[in-house]
Amino acid sequence: MALHHRLSLWQKILLGIFCFPLLPIYVCVYCLCLKDEEKESERNEATVEHVERGLNQPTYVNASFRNRGFQYSEEQANQNRNKASDGQLENFKVISKGKGSNLSFSNRGFKEDEEDKSQQRSATSAGQKENVQIPSKDNWRVSFRNRVHKEDEVPVEPKKKKLEDKHITNYRYPWDRTSLKSLPIDLKAFEKLDAYAAKVTSNHTVDLLVKELLRYARTDLEKTRAIWIWISHHIEYDTEGLKNLSRVSCDPNDVLRTGRGVCAGYSSLFERMCSIAGVQCKSVSGYSKGAGYKTGQKFSGASTHAWNMVYLEESWHLLDSTWGAGTVSYNGPFTFGYNEFYFLTHPALFIGEHFPEYRKHQLLEPCILQDQFEKLVHCESHFYNMGLLSSLPDTCTVETVKGKVSFTLEGRQRLLFLFHLNKTETPGFMQLTEHGMKLDVYPQKTGEQILQIFAKREDSEGSYDWILDYKIICKSVDTNMKIPKCLHNPVGPSWLSEKAGLFQPSHQDPVIYTEDGCCTVSFALKGQLDVFATLESDEIKMTSDMKNRHIFQTQRKNNVEFRVRLPTSGTYVLCVNVKNPNADTYTSQCEYVIICTKRTVHWPKFPLTYGTWAKHYELLEPLDGILPENSNISFKLRVPDVTEVSVREGKNSFPLSLTDQGYWEGICHTGATQELTVTVCFKDKPNVYNFILQYQVGPKK
């Protein structure tokens, strides 16, 4: 047509003559094109009318729920498996009654290119010694299967969309350990804003609520913070939805009106409030290691959770207001428990529990695949909130090697730990390190087993918090390693024993192997401490003499030494008990495991010590508490500040001589008496004999 207008009159006449046979075809094509343009215009008008009308019409959503950590009966479990075999429990309606949102069936956010979708499909197909109260693992963060995401309030212009993509910030993976958050923030600077936002009431619409919340918020970060604080403190998880999934609304107005919602409700309300505040925010859906997650499980089917991403300071950041609000237990109410960890969480940490449908939403470089996400060890928020940095192995499923598997946790501060295998067993040795712990586990049966690890801060008097778990696959049991039931972890010397005053241990390893059944353990003492040690065992019935008289204690200045002679071969626990001058009772501050496999070992007990035997006295010989009959026995001991040391056998007395080296020495002959004692006379009472040691005379037992 443009060419036709440029032709002269004669050129038009000639063109008409030569092209006359084609004129009907030309006219038809022109008319059809005109009609298509009219239809396209009508469709655009209808679309605008539909969007406007949809603000006041119901929206229907396909959703399902996954329950994290709830305990079911076998019958309930079978029913649940039948319902969730395709990854969803059931389909039901979610009715949107408000005017403020427009919900759709699919996830908006960043539009994935074909390469992203292809890679995503490929990834999907690939594969102390104290009584403490451990919180029930039934308290879990909750998740909700949803396919609902709120549409953009206003269509984004192409230039603006291009600008957003340009400013996407990808964070390095794995975590660089510098910060728990993707945006440096000063929580103290938020104290006034947080206090104000938490107290704002919700007796109005979403628009009015946002207006009230932003009274003292100026920047996008402050606006986002105020919205986050309000939702985390006022919206409770819809526990009724756990029992009746027939009708659950994820519309922001309904969530605000009822004060409750599922994860899709949390994310849609958060997105709507950010939109009103002028903060770019999107809802993200994907898989989560939340409600219903089992260690090492594979993910398939529909998404199980929803969260948000916000655009602040020229980059995107992640948050989860559902998990920031609290926890819920099976057959129990929702419990508000604010969790700061899920606000602007560093993506390299967020990915440990959240795997989005589209890889761009990971905000990571490089992105990880689904099978990598499934293999990652699941570290709870308490793990990072307590300053822990890493856990090795870094995969959630581990196999034993010769019946043993080892774990190492590292952090920034001193922590106390507990562990359970199969909820009740503790078959292992846990040793505290300066900023973490080391754990050797010896499963007592083959097969798959779950290891749970708990922790709390050094100065905390509360209960331990669950921080992570592993699935252990045991192929064989180490029958040579028997963990005494009387053992209390942690074992061996650590900062905890140093805190009690025990320094410079002779043995750093908590397990001592002895071939002859003898060993000597020593410490340097700090402060005026009273210490003593006892011996325990599960393998034999321990008498009082076995517990106390197979250890002989000697203290020189600020050093204490425990000489141990085992009554028989086997596995024993040496408990070092400490009491400071201001305390009334002793507490066990360091425990060793002593192992002797030589069956011929049978050591006699040490001599009995009386109360007058001072801790700085030293006995060199005889060490056997039972002396042979009719024999000459050599005595050598250091007892300072006395005028006389004698060995008494019945009515007979054998005085010992003081050598230049400060030892009392001499020889005593054992007769037919059954008892032999050692006495001393002090300077202030030279004629009074005080018993310090007692021996038995006769055949060794």
GIVEN-V488033 format. One record per backbone hydrogen bond with DSSP energy under -0.5 kcal/mol. CO is the residue of the C=O (numbers start at 1). NH is the residue of the N-H. E is the energy in kcal/mol with one decimal. If there is no record, write none. Layout:
CO/NH/E + CO/NH/E
This chain:
1/5/-1.4 + 2/6/-0.7 + 3/6/-0.9 + 3/7/-0.6 + 4/7/-0.7 + 8/12/-2.1 + 9/13/-2.0 + 10/14/-2.5 + 11/15/-2.3 + 12/16/-2.3 + 13/17/-2.0 + 14/18/-2.4 + 15/19/-2.2 + 16/20/-0.7 + 17/20/-0.5 + 19/22/-1.4 + 19/23/-0.5 + 20/23/-1.4 + 22/26/-2.0 + 23/27/-2.3 + 24/28/-2.1 + 25/29/-2.3 + 26/30/-2.0 + 27/31/-2.0 + 28/32/-2.3 + 29/33/-2.1 + 30/34/-1.8 + 31/35/-2.2 + 32/36/-2.1 + 33/37/-1.9 + 34/38/-1.7 + 35/39/-2.1 + 36/40/-2.3 + 37/41/-1.9 + 38/42/-2.0 + 39/43/-2.4 + 40/44/-2.1 + 41/45/-1.9 + 42/46/-2.4 + 43/47/-2.4 + 44/48/-2.0 + 45/49/-2.1 + 46/50/-2.4 + 47/51/-2.4 + 48/52/-2.2 + 49/53/-2.4 + 50/54/-2.3 + 51/55/-0.7 + 52/55/-0.8 + 53/56/-1.4 + 54/57/-1.0 + 61/63/-0.6 + 62/147/-0.8 + 64/145/-1.9 + 66/68/-0.6 + 66/143/-0.9 + 67/69/-0.6 + 70/72/-0.5 + 73/77/-2.7 + 74/78/-2.3 + 75/79/-2.3 + 76/80/-2.6 + 77/81/-2.5 + 78/82/-2.1 + 79/83/-2.1 + 80/84/-2.4 + 82/85/-0.7 + 84/87/-1.9 + 93/248/-1.0 + 94/96/-0.5 + 95/97/-0.7 + 102/151/-2.3 + 104/149/-1.0 + 106/108/-0.5 + 110/112/-0.5 + 113/117/-2.2 + 114/118/-2.4 + 115/119/-2.6 + 116/120/-2.6 + 117/121/-2.6 + 118/122/-2.1 + 119/123/-2.7 + 120/124/-2.2 + 121/125/-1.6 + 122/126/-1.4 + 130/132/-0.7 + 132/134/-0.7 + 133/135/-0.6 + 133/464/-0.6 + 136/139/-1.6 + 138/140/-1.1 + 140/328/-1.9 + 143/66/-0.6 + 145/64/-2.0 + 149/104/-1.2 + 157/161/-2.4 + 158/162/-2.2 + 159/163/-1.8 + 160/164/-2.1 + 161/165/-2.3 + 162/166/-1.8 + 163/167/-1.3 + 164/167/-0.6 + 165/168/-1.2 + 168/170/-0.6 + 171/365/-2.6 + 180/346/-2.9 + 185/187/-0.7 + 186/189/-0.6 + 186/190/-0.6 + 187/190/-0.8 + 188/191/-1.3 + 190/194/-3.5 + 191/195/-2.3 + 192/196/-2.2 + 193/197/-2.9 + 194/198/-2.3 + 195/199/-0.8 + 196/199/-0.9 + 196/200/-0.8 + 197/200/-0.7 + 202/204/-1.6 + 205/209/-2.5 + 206/210/-2.6 + 207/211/-2.1 + 208/212/-2.2 + 209/213/-2.6 + 210/214/-2.2 + 212/215/-1.2 + 213/216/-0.6 + 214/217/-0.7 + 219/223/-2.3 + 220/224/-2.6 + 221/225/-2.4 + 222/226/-2.4 + 223/227/-2.1 + 224/228/-2.5 + 225/229/-2.8 + 226/230/-2.2 + 227/231/-2.4 + 228/232/-2.6 + 229/233/-1.3 + 230/233/-0.5 + 230/234/-1.2 + 231/234/-0.5 + 231/235/-2.1 + 234/236/-0.6 + 236/261/-1.8 + 237/239/-1.7 + 238/241/-0.7 + 239/242/-1.1 + 239/243/-0.8 + 240/243/-0.6 + 240/244/-2.3 + 246/93/-0.7 + 251/255/-2.6 + 252/256/-2.4 + 253/257/-2.4 + 254/258/-2.6 + 255/259/-1.8 + 255/260/-0.7 + 259/236/-2.3 + 261/238/-1.6 + 262/265/-0.7 + 262/266/-2.3 + 263/267/-2.5 + 264/268/-2.1 + 265/269/-2.3 + 266/270/-2.4 + 267/271/-2.4 + 268/272/-2.4 + 269/273/-2.5 + 270/274/-2.2 + 271/275/-2.3 + 272/276/-2.0 + 273/277/-1.8 + 274/278/-0.7 + 274/279/-3.0 + 275/278/-0.8 + 280/311/-2.4 + 282/309/-2.2 + 284/307/-2.7 + 285/357/-2.4 + 286/304/-1.9 + 286/305/-1.8 + 287/355/-3.1 + 288/290/-1.0 + 290/293/-2.0 + 291/68/-0.8 + 294/297/-2.4 + 304/144/-0.6 + 305/286/-1.8 + 307/284/-2.9 + 308/319/-2.2 + 309/282/-2.6 + 310/312/-0.8 + 310/317/-2.4 + 312/315/-0.9 + 315/312/-2.5 + 317/310/-2.3 + 318/344/-0.6 + 318/345/-0.9 + 319/308/-2.3 + 320/324/-1.2 + 321/325/-0.8 + 322/325/-0.8 + 322/326/-0.9 + 324/339/-1.9 + 325/337/-2.4 + 327/335/-3.4 + 328/140/-1.5 + 329/332/-2.1 + 333/329/-0.7 + 334/336/-0.6 + 335/327/-2.1 + 339/342/-1.0 + 340/343/-1.9 + 342/320/-2.0 + 342/344/-0.7 + 344/182/-2.2 + 345/318/-0.6 + 346/349/-2.2 + 346/350/-2.7 + 347/351/-2.1 + 349/352/-1.4 + 350/353/-1.6 + 350/354/-1.8 + 353/289/-2.0 + 354/356/-0.5 + 355/287/-2.6 + 358/361/-1.4 + 359/362/-1.9 + 360/363/-1.2 + 363/171/-2.8 + 365/173/-1.0 + 369/373/-2.1 + 370/374/-2.4 + 371/375/-1.2 + 372/376/-1.3 + 375/396/-2.9 + 377/379/-1.0 + 378/380/-0.6 + 378/469/-0.6 + 380/383/-1.1 + 380/384/-0.8 + 381/385/-2.7 + 382/386/-1.7 + 383/388/-1.8 + 384/387/-1.8 + 387/412/-1.5 + 390/410/-2.1 + 392/408/-2.4 + 394/377/-1.6 + 396/471/-3.3 + 398/473/-2.9 + 400/402/-0.5 + 401/404/-0.8 + 404/401/-3.2 + 405/441/-2.9 + 407/439/-2.6 + 408/392/-2.7 + 409/437/-1.9 + 410/389/-3.5 + 410/390/-1.9 + 414/458/-1.1 + 416/456/-2.0 + 418/454/-3.0 + 420/422/-0.5 + 420/452/-3.1 + 421/424/-0.8 + 421/425/-2.2 + 422/424/-0.7 + 425/421/-3.2 + 426/428/-1.9 + 427/442/-3.3 + 428/430/-0.5 + 429/431/-0.5 + 429/440/-2.5 + 430/490/-0.7 + 430/491/-2.8 + 431/438/-2.7 + 433/436/-1.0 + 435/411/-2.5 + 436/433/-2.1 + 437/409/-2.5 + 438/431/-2.9 + 439/407/-2.6 + 439/441/-0.5 + 440/429/-2.2 + 441/405/-1.8 + 447/474/-2.4 + 449/451/-0.5 + 449/472/-3.6 + 450/422/-2.7 + 450/452/-0.5 + 451/470/-2.2 + 452/420/-2.5 + 453/467/-2.5 + 453/468/-1.3 + 454/418/-1.9 + 455/465/-3.1 + 456/416/-2.8 + 457/460/-1.6 + 464/135/-1.2 + 465/455/-2.3 + 467/380/-3.2 + 468/453/-2.5 + 469/378/-0.5 + 470/451/-2.7 + 470/472/-0.6 + 471/398/-2.6 + 471/473/-0.5 + 472/449/-2.5 + 472/474/-0.7 + 473/400/-2.0 + 473/475/-0.6 + 474/447/-2.8 + 477/479/-1.2 + 478/481/-1.0 + 480/482/-0.8 + 481/483/-0.6 + 482/484/-0.7 + 484/487/-1.2 + 487/489/-0.5 + 494/498/-2.0 + 495/499/-2.1 + 496/500/-0.9 + 497/502/-2.6 + 498/501/-1.4 + 501/503/-0.7 + 501/526/-1.8 + 503/524/-3.5 + 510/512/-0.5 + 510/593/-2.9 + 511/513/-0.5 + 512/595/-2.9 + 517/566/-2.6 + 519/564/-3.2 + 521/562/-3.2 + 522/506/-2.0 + 523/560/-2.5 + 524/503/-3.3 + 525/527/-0.5 + 527/529/-1.4 + 528/581/-0.8 + 529/531/-0.5 + 530/579/-2.3 + 532/577/-3.2 + 534/575/-2.5 + 536/573/-2.6 + 540/542/-0.8 + 541/543/-0.6 + 543/547/-2.0 + 544/548/-2.0 + 545/549/-2.7 + 547/535/-1.7 + 548/551/-0.8 + 549/606/-4.4 + 550/565/-2.4 + 551/553/-0.5 + 552/563/-2.7 + 554/561/-3.0 + 555/557/-0.5 + 556/559/-2.2 + 558/525/-3.9 + 559/556/-2.3 + 560/523/-2.1 + 561/554/-2.5 + 561/563/-0.6 + 562/521/-2.4 + 562/564/-0.6 + 563/552/-2.4 + 564/519/-1.7 + 566/603/-1.4 + 570/596/-2.5 + 572/594/-2.4 + 573/536/-2.2 + 573/575/-0.7 + 574/576/-0.6 + 574/592/-2.2 + 575/534/-1.9 + 575/577/-0.7 + 576/589/-2.6 + 576/590/-1.0 + 577/532/-1.8 + 578/587/-2.1 + 579/530/-2.7 + 580/583/-2.1 + 587/578/-2.6 + 587/589/-0.5 + 590/576/-2.9 + 591/492/-3.5 + 592/574/-2.6 + 592/594/-0.6 + 593/512/-3.5 + 593/595/-0.5 + 594/572/-2.9 + 595/514/-2.5 + 596/570/-2.8 + 597/599/-0.7 + 598/601/-1.5 + 601/569/-0.6 + 605/625/-3.1 + 608/694/-1.8 + 610/613/-1.8 + 612/614/-0.9 + 614/617/-1.7 + 615/555/-1.8 + 617/555/-0.5 + 618/620/-0.5 + 618/638/-3.0 + 621/636/-2.7 + 625/696/-2.7 + 627/698/-2.8 + 628/631/-0.5 + 631/633/-0.6 + 631/670/-2.9 + 633/668/-2.8 + 635/666/-1.6 + 636/620/-2.3 + 636/621/-1.8 + 637/639/-0.7 + 637/664/-3.5 + 638/618/-2.1 + 641/683/-0.6 + 644/681/-1.9 + 645/656/-3.1 + 646/648/-0.5 + 646/679/-2.7 + 647/654/-3.4 + 648/677/-2.3 + 649/652/-2.0 + 652/649/-2.4 + 653/655/-0.6 + 654/647/-2.5 + 657/659/-0.6 + 657/665/-2.9 + 659/662/-1.7 + 663/659/-3.0 + 663/665/-0.6 + 664/637/-2.1 + 665/657/-3.3 + 666/635/-3.2 + 668/633/-3.5 + 668/670/-0.5 + 671/630/-0.9 + 674/697/-1.8 + 676/695/-3.7 + 677/648/-3.1 + 678/692/-2.8 + 678/693/-1.3 + 679/646/-2.3 + 680/690/-2.7 + 681/643/-3.0 + 681/644/-1.0 + 682/685/-0.6 + 683/686/-0.6 + 685/682/-0.6 + 685/688/-1.6 + 687/689/-0.5 + 688/690/-0.5 + 690/680/-1.9 + 692/610/-1.9 + 693/678/-2.1 + 694/608/-1.9 + 695/676/-2.5 + 696/627/-3.6
